[in-house]
Amino acid sequence: MGIFRPDFNGVGRSPSREIYGEKNGDLVAPIDICIFEFGDDSVVKFNQVDSLGDLVGAAVRNTSGAKIGTIKSFEAPFTSIDFKPVVFIELAEGLLTVPSSREFANPSEVSIGDSVSITIDGVKISGSVEKTVENYAYLKPGLQIQAYTVKFKQRLLDRAHGAAVVLNSSDKLLGMLIITDDNKREGTTQALVFPAHLI
């Protein structure tokens, strides 16, 4: 499901991203909805991560404009070496989630070459694991995340950030798609996936 954060406390509306899933009754989304916003010229810009302001309580809407909840928590300020690039969203009153029946994959179960997939707007997109969990720089110097490297067989838009990546062999969750780097010439996308067991 596509979501975005409207204007809040002087921070402009975020671009659309995907919901990863549910944890402990809250929805889980990528930190993108906090760190990116549309500028006056409708160009996506990067917020100053040390001066985001308090986005807790900001509304989160689906791409049809219906409110699905409010931002409950995320790691801020961004100072941890092992940063978790996720946002937890408290559901709007009257809305319910269905707890995920998928188990998460432990890193010991994941091998280079494993087939994976994401589903965007009902379309399944395939890829494969290129590197198991390693540390990567994220957002600013000194900030690191752990992630898998995955290569998808087609180009992905940034909107796919937040999508759940699934191991095809076991149907277990590999993790959340968080960074994409399209290769226009090859028609592929190199991506980082934040491990499900860390969310």
C-alpha positions as CSV (number, residue, x, y, z in Angstrom):
1,M,0.0,0.0,0.0
2,G,1.3,3.4,-0.9
3,I,1.5,6.1,1.8
4,F,2.8,9.6,2.4
5,R,3.1,12.1,5.3
6,P,1.3,15.4,4.7
7,D,2.9,18.8,5.7
8,F,3.6,18.9,9.4
9,N,5.4,21.4,11.7
10,G,7.0,23.2,8.8
11,V,8.2,20.0,7.1
12,G,6.7,19.6,3.6
13,R,4.8,16.6,2.4
14,S,6.8,13.4,1.9
15,P,6.9,11.5,-1.4
16,S,4.9,8.3,-1.6
17,R,6.5,5.1,-0.2
18,E,5.3,1.6,0.6
19,I,4.1,0.0,3.9
20,Y,6.3,-2.8,5.0
21,G,3.9,-4.6,7.3
22,E,2.8,-4.8,10.9
23,K,4.6,-5.2,14.2
24,N,2.9,-5.3,17.6
25,G,-0.3,-3.7,16.2
26,D,1.6,-0.8,14.5
27,L,2.3,-0.4,10.8
28,V,5.9,-0.2,9.8
29,A,7.2,2.1,7.0
30,P,10.6,3.4,5.8
31,I,12.2,6.4,7.4
32,D,11.9,8.1,4.0
33,I,8.6,9.6,5.0
34,C,10.5,11.6,7.7
35,I,13.7,12.5,5.8
36,F,12.3,13.5,2.4
37,E,9.9,16.2,1.5
38,F,8.6,18.1,-1.6
39,G,10.1,21.6,-1.9
40,D,8.3,24.6,-3.3
41,D,9.1,23.5,-6.8
42,S,7.7,20.0,-6.1
43,V,11.2,18.6,-6.3
44,V,12.0,16.0,-3.6
45,K,14.6,17.3,-1.3
46,F,16.5,15.8,1.7
47,N,15.7,17.2,5.1
48,Q,18.5,18.2,7.4
49,V,18.4,15.1,9.5
50,D,19.6,16.9,12.7
51,S,16.8,19.4,12.5
52,L,13.7,17.4,11.4
53,G,11.6,18.8,14.2
54,D,9.2,16.6,16.0
55,L,7.3,14.5,13.4
56,V,5.8,12.3,16.1
57,G,2.0,12.8,15.7
58,A,2.2,13.6,12.0
59,A,-0.6,12.1,10.0
60,V,0.1,9.3,7.5
61,R,-2.3,8.9,4.6
62,N,-2.7,6.4,1.8
63,T,-2.3,7.5,-1.8
64,S,-6.0,8.0,-2.0
65,G,-5.7,10.6,0.8
66,A,-7.4,8.6,3.6
67,K,-5.8,8.9,7.0
68,I,-4.4,5.5,8.1
69,G,-2.7,6.7,11.2
70,T,0.0,8.9,12.9
71,I,3.7,8.6,13.3
72,K,4.3,7.0,16.6
73,S,8.1,6.6,16.8
74,F,11.4,6.5,15.0
75,E,15.0,6.8,16.0
76,A,15.9,10.4,16.4
77,P,18.3,12.1,16.5
78,F,20.1,9.9,14.0
79,T,23.2,9.1,16.0
80,S,23.3,5.3,16.5
81,I,26.0,3.3,14.7
82,D,23.4,0.6,14.1
83,F,20.5,2.8,13.0
84,K,17.1,1.3,12.2
85,P,15.7,3.1,9.2
86,V,12.0,2.5,10.0
87,V,9.0,4.4,11.3
88,F,6.2,3.0,13.4
89,I,2.7,4.2,12.7
90,E,-0.2,4.0,15.1
91,L,-3.4,3.1,13.3
92,A,-6.2,5.6,13.1
93,E,-9.2,4.8,15.4
94,G,-11.4,2.1,14.0
95,L,-8.7,0.7,11.7
96,L,-7.2,-2.8,12.4
97,T,-4.2,-4.6,11.1
98,V,-3.9,-8.3,10.4
99,P,-0.8,-9.7,12.1
100,S,1.6,-11.0,9.6
101,S,1.7,-14.8,9.3
102,R,5.1,-14.7,7.7
103,E,8.2,-15.6,9.7
104,F,11.4,-13.6,9.2
105,A,14.5,-15.2,7.8
106,N,17.5,-15.5,10.0
107,P,20.7,-14.4,8.3
108,S,22.0,-18.0,8.6
109,E,19.2,-19.1,6.3
110,V,20.1,-16.7,3.6
111,S,22.7,-17.4,0.9
112,I,24.1,-15.5,-2.1
113,G,22.0,-16.2,-5.1
114,D,18.8,-16.9,-3.2
115,S,15.7,-15.8,-5.2
116,V,13.6,-13.0,-3.7
117,S,10.6,-10.9,-4.7
118,I,8.6,-7.8,-3.8
119,T,5.0,-7.1,-4.8
120,I,4.1,-3.5,-5.9
121,D,0.5,-2.7,-7.0
122,G,-0.2,-6.4,-7.4
123,V,2.8,-7.0,-9.6
124,K,5.5,-9.4,-8.4
125,I,9.1,-8.3,-9.1
126,S,11.9,-10.9,-8.9
127,G,15.5,-10.5,-7.8
128,S,18.3,-12.3,-6.0
129,V,20.6,-11.9,-3.0
130,E,24.0,-10.6,-4.0
131,K,25.5,-10.1,-0.5
132,T,24.5,-11.3,2.9
133,V,24.3,-8.9,5.8
134,E,27.0,-6.2,5.9
135,N,27.4,-2.7,7.3
136,Y,26.7,0.3,5.1
137,A,27.0,4.0,5.5
138,Y,23.6,5.7,5.7
139,L,22.4,9.3,5.4
140,K,25.5,10.9,7.0
141,P,29.1,10.0,8.0
142,G,29.3,7.8,11.1
143,L,25.7,6.5,10.7
144,Q,25.5,2.9,9.6
145,I,22.9,0.3,9.0
146,Q,23.1,-3.5,8.4
147,A,21.6,-4.6,5.1
148,Y,21.5,-7.3,2.5
149,T,22.4,-6.4,-1.1
150,V,19.8,-7.5,-3.6
151,K,19.6,-7.1,-7.4
152,F,16.2,-6.9,-9.1
153,K,15.6,-7.8,-12.7
154,Q,13.9,-4.5,-13.5
155,R,14.2,-0.8,-12.6
156,L,12.4,0.2,-9.4
157,L,11.2,3.7,-8.5
158,D,12.0,5.2,-5.1
159,R,8.3,4.7,-4.4
160,A,9.1,1.0,-3.8
161,H,11.1,1.9,-0.7
162,G,9.4,0.2,2.3
163,A,8.2,-2.9,0.3
164,A,8.6,-6.2,2.0
165,V,11.2,-8.4,0.4
166,V,10.4,-12.1,0.6
167,L,12.6,-15.2,0.1
168,N,10.8,-17.2,-2.6
169,S,12.0,-20.6,-1.4
170,S,10.5,-20.3,2.1
171,D,8.1,-17.4,1.9
172,K,9.9,-15.9,4.9
173,L,10.5,-12.1,5.1
174,L,14.1,-11.1,4.2
175,G,13.4,-7.5,5.1
176,M,12.4,-4.0,4.0
177,L,13.6,-2.4,0.8
178,I,15.3,0.8,1.8
179,I,17.7,2.0,-0.9
180,T,17.5,1.6,-4.7
181,D,20.1,2.4,-7.4
182,D,18.7,1.9,-10.9
183,N,20.9,0.9,-13.7
184,K,19.2,2.4,-16.7
185,R,21.4,0.7,-19.3
186,E,20.9,-2.8,-17.8
187,G,17.3,-2.2,-16.8
188,T,18.0,-3.5,-13.3
189,T,18.1,-2.2,-9.7
190,Q,20.7,-2.7,-7.0
191,A,19.0,-2.4,-3.6
192,L,19.7,-2.5,0.1
193,V,17.3,-4.5,2.2
194,F,17.1,-3.9,6.0
195,P,16.9,-7.3,7.7
196,A,13.5,-8.4,9.0
197,H,14.9,-9.8,12.2
198,L,16.2,-6.3,13.2
199,I,12.9,-4.4,12.6
